[in-house]
Amino acid sequence: MLSATLERGLRTYGIGDKLRTIRLSKKMGLVELGRHTGLSAAMLSKIERGRLFPTLPTLLRIALVFGVGLEFFITDDRKRNAVAIVRRRERQRFPERPGGKDVSFFFESLDFTAVERRLHAYYAEFEPVPAEKARPHQHSGVEFLYLLKGRLALRVAGEDHLLDGGDSVYFNSTRPHSYRSVGDKPCAGLVVSVP
């Protein structure tokens, strides 16, 4: 049980409101967020409603899912920095979906320390999976992909496109799309998503 002083102090950060705002901006439900974090939807709901204050490890698990740093939740909005650097050693690698089989790609957030992002940048490694196992997904906004190395098969709204290292593509990401490496080796690219 927190003292009234601690509770008042924690409330000033608006952690629950910030969590709800970022979750809804990503069009993610509480159950889906729970699958990504290993936390129950009930616990996440209590955090959002300000009935429970998360521990730092719990808050970090949530922050990693959204590609933000802890400071997103616990920094005074007026004191946020305009520059955010992400060191290679700090990045985490995630599969396209938690616990999934036949994963088409893995990604690392390149801008998770930025607190007021207007875009989302990722380093992605695309796996050589059979075309029928490349699971389509979609999200708000647009996406830009620059293929760093290898060959990539991209399917957008039922149309197939083949990219070689050095090629780039821009598309409406509200349309179903999927990726897969062509050949027997993974390929890599820079993905920028603008909500």
C-alpha positions, 0 to 999 in steps of 0.5 A: 500500500502506497502512502498518500504522498507517494500516490500523489507524486506518482499521479503527477506523471500520468502513467496510466493516461500515457499508456492508454494514449500510446496503446490506442494510437497503435490500435492495440487492445489490452489482451494483445498488449498482455500477450506481448508483455506477459501481463494480464489485461486486468492488470494493464487496465488497472494501470491505465485507470490509475488504480495501480502503479507499475513497478519499474520492471513492469513499466519497462516491459510495456515500454519495450513493446511500444519502442519507447524508453522509461522516460516516456512514462516518467519524464515531465513533458516540459523537460523532454529532450529533442535529441534521442540516441539509440546505441546498437548494444541497447536494441532488443530483437523481437519476432513479428509476433510473440510465440509465433511459428514460421516468423517472416521477420525480426525487428529492432526499434531504432528510435525507442528513446525518442519520446515524441516520435512522428515516425517509427524506424526499425531495422528488420531481418526478413526470413526465407519462409515459403510464400504461403507462410508469410502472414499479411498484416496491416497498420495505420499510415504509410511505410517506407522500406530501404533494402540494405542487402539480399532479395525481398519479396513484398506483397501489398494488397495482393500484388507481388514486388521483388526488391534487391539490395539498394531498392526502396519502396513506399506504400500505404500500410493500411493495405494488407502486406507481407515480407519474406526473403528470397533464397535461402538466406535472410535479407535486411532492411530499414523500415520507417513507418509513419502513423 
